């Protein structure tokens, strides 16, 4: 059961990470729409887009490495460090809830990542 959950999480991370990397503007608009905010009308500087794409690459690779660890028992020891990575992401979301204010998107993401 846990193996299937991790496969599903891996595929979601790979898909959403690639989506965020290749079309960050669409993802930003989707998140703003999801939380009921006004559309973003400003411009994003290359440094901002670079940070967004870098995080997207990290999310994508979390999925790839998790799949690799599930593929072969030789790589199963990688699952523990990956769990710490997911914990770090969920703690960052919790800090955002405390510092930036409540967002259902952030809450759901944090709960899902802490569960993984």
Secondary structure, 3 states (H helix, E strand, C coil): CHHHHHHHHHHHHHHHHHHHHHCHHHHHHHHHHHCCCCCCCCCCCHHHHHHHHHHHHHHHHHHHHHHHHHHCHHHCCHHHHHHHHHHHHHHHHHHHHHHHCCCHHHHHHHHHHHHC
